[in-house]
Amino acid sequence: MKCPYCLSIKTKVVDKRDSAELDSIRRRRECVKCGKRFTTYERIELVGFSIIKKDGRRESFNRNKLRIGLLKACEKRPIPREEIEKLINRIEAELRNYEESEVSSSVIGKLVIDRLKSLDKVAYIRFASVYRDFTDLESFEKELKTLTSK
C-alpha cells in the first residue's frame, strides 16, 4: 500500500476494524517514512456485471461512478457521508441479486431515484434533473408537482 502523501510503500497497520455492515475491513495505516496516517478499506471483489448504457454501449459496473453521482446530488445537503455509503452498498447489493450479468442503466437510475426520494427531496430533484434529462422548465415543474403532491 502506497502512502498517499509521500508515495512510500513502507506502511504499517495501526488499527483494523470490521465495518458496521460487515462488508469491508477498515484499516488505519501509518507511513513509516513520513509518519502520516491514512485509512484504507478492503472489500470482497465479486464477479463484475455490465451496465447497458442508453446508447447501447456496455461497460463494467463502477461503484465509484455511482458514488460521484450521489455525492453531486447530495452536495451541500445535511446527509452524512456514511448514509451515502450505506445507500451505495444497498444499491450494489440489489444489483448483484439480479439474475442477469447485464443491467440497464435505467434500472440503476430508478433504484437511485427511489432511494433519494425518501432520503432527501432536493438531492432527488438534482439527480432526477440529470438522469431524466429535463430539457425545459415545464418538465422540471411537472416533476416538482408530482413530488409535492405526494
C-alpha positions as CSV (number, residue, x, y, z in Angstrom):
1,M,0.0,0.0,0.0
2,K,1.4,3.4,-1.0
3,C,1.3,6.3,1.3
4,P,-1.0,9.0,-0.4
5,Y,1.3,11.7,1.0
6,C,4.9,10.7,0.1
7,L,4.2,7.6,-2.0
8,S,6.4,5.4,0.1
9,I,5.5,1.7,0.0
10,K,6.6,1.2,3.6
11,T,3.4,1.5,5.8
12,K,2.1,-0.3,8.8
13,V,-1.4,-1.1,10.0
14,V,-2.1,0.5,13.4
15,D,-5.8,-0.4,13.8
16,K,-8.2,-2.8,12.0
17,R,-12.0,-3.0,12.3
18,D,-14.9,-4.6,10.5
19,S,-17.4,-2.1,9.0
20,A,-20.8,-1.9,10.6
21,E,-22.3,-3.7,7.6
22,L,-19.6,-6.4,7.8
23,D,-18.9,-6.0,4.1
24,S,-15.5,-4.4,4.4
25,I,-12.5,-4.1,6.7
26,R,-11.3,-0.6,7.7
27,R,-7.5,-0.3,8.3
28,R,-5.8,2.6,9.8
29,R,-2.3,2.8,8.4
30,E,0.8,4.9,9.2
31,C,3.6,5.6,6.8
32,V,7.0,4.5,8.2
33,K,8.7,7.2,6.1
34,C,6.7,10.4,6.7
35,G,4.7,9.3,9.8
36,K,1.3,10.5,8.4
37,R,-1.8,8.3,8.9
38,F,-4.5,7.3,6.4
39,T,-7.4,4.9,6.2
40,T,-7.9,2.1,3.7
41,Y,-10.9,-0.2,3.1
42,E,-10.7,-3.8,2.0
43,R,-13.8,-5.3,0.3
44,I,-14.6,-8.6,-1.3
45,E,-14.4,-8.2,-5.1
46,L,-17.3,-10.1,-6.6
47,V,-17.6,-11.1,-10.2
48,G,-18.5,-8.0,-12.0
49,F,-21.5,-7.2,-14.1
50,S,-22.0,-5.0,-17.1
51,I,-24.2,-1.9,-17.4
52,I,-26.0,-1.3,-20.7
53,K,-26.0,2.4,-21.4
54,K,-28.8,4.3,-23.0
55,D,-27.0,4.3,-26.4
56,G,-26.4,0.5,-26.2
57,R,-22.8,0.6,-25.1
58,R,-21.7,-1.8,-22.4
59,E,-19.3,-1.0,-19.6
60,S,-18.4,-2.7,-16.3
61,F,-20.2,-1.6,-13.2
62,N,-18.2,1.2,-11.5
63,R,-19.1,1.7,-7.8
64,N,-17.1,5.0,-7.8
65,K,-19.2,6.4,-10.7
66,L,-22.3,5.7,-8.6
67,R,-20.6,7.4,-5.6
68,I,-19.7,10.5,-7.6
69,G,-23.3,10.9,-8.9
70,L,-24.7,10.6,-5.4
71,L,-22.2,13.0,-3.9
72,K,-23.0,15.6,-6.5
73,A,-26.7,15.2,-5.9
74,C,-26.2,15.4,-2.1
75,E,-23.7,18.3,-2.2
76,K,-24.4,20.9,0.5
77,R,-27.3,18.8,1.9
78,P,-27.4,17.6,5.5
79,I,-26.7,14.0,4.5
80,P,-23.8,12.2,6.3
81,R,-21.2,10.6,4.1
82,E,-21.9,7.3,5.9
83,E,-25.5,7.4,4.8
84,I,-24.4,7.8,1.2
85,E,-22.1,4.8,1.5
86,K,-24.9,2.7,3.0
87,L,-27.1,3.8,0.1
88,I,-24.4,2.7,-2.4
89,N,-24.0,-0.6,-0.6
90,R,-27.7,-1.3,-0.7
91,I,-27.9,-0.4,-4.4
92,E,-24.9,-2.6,-5.3
93,A,-26.3,-5.5,-3.3
94,E,-29.6,-5.3,-5.0
95,L,-27.9,-5.2,-8.4
96,R,-25.9,-8.2,-7.6
97,N,-29.1,-10.1,-6.8
98,Y,-30.3,-9.7,-10.4
99,E,-30.4,-12.9,-12.4
100,E,-28.6,-11.4,-15.4
101,S,-25.0,-10.4,-15.7
102,E,-26.0,-7.2,-17.5
103,V,-28.2,-4.5,-16.1
104,S,-29.7,-1.5,-17.9
105,S,-28.5,1.9,-16.7
106,S,-32.2,2.9,-16.4
107,V,-32.6,0.2,-13.7
108,I,-29.7,1.8,-11.7
109,G,-31.2,5.2,-12.2
110,K,-34.6,4.1,-10.9
111,L,-33.0,2.5,-7.8
112,V,-31.1,5.7,-7.0
113,I,-34.1,7.9,-7.6
114,D,-36.4,5.8,-5.5
115,R,-34.0,5.8,-2.6
116,L,-33.1,9.5,-2.9
117,K,-36.8,10.5,-2.9
118,S,-37.2,9.1,0.6
119,L,-33.8,10.4,1.8
120,D,-33.7,14.0,0.6
121,K,-36.1,15.7,-1.8
122,V,-33.5,18.3,-3.0
123,A,-30.9,15.6,-3.7
124,Y,-33.7,13.6,-5.5
125,I,-34.5,16.6,-7.8
126,R,-30.9,17.2,-8.5
127,F,-30.3,13.6,-9.5
128,A,-33.6,13.4,-11.4
129,S,-32.8,16.5,-13.4
130,V,-29.6,14.9,-14.8
131,Y,-31.0,11.3,-15.0
132,R,-34.3,12.2,-16.7
133,D,-32.5,14.9,-18.8
134,F,-35.1,17.7,-18.2
135,T,-35.0,19.7,-21.5
136,D,-37.2,22.6,-20.4
137,L,-38.8,24.3,-17.4
138,E,-42.1,22.5,-18.0
139,S,-40.7,19.0,-17.4
140,F,-38.9,20.2,-14.3
141,E,-42.0,21.9,-12.9
142,K,-44.0,18.7,-13.7
143,E,-41.6,16.6,-11.6
144,L,-41.7,19.2,-8.8
145,K,-45.5,19.0,-8.8
146,T,-45.5,15.2,-8.6
147,L,-43.1,15.4,-5.7
148,T,-45.1,17.9,-3.7
149,S,-48.4,16.2,-4.4
150,K,-47.4,13.0,-2.6
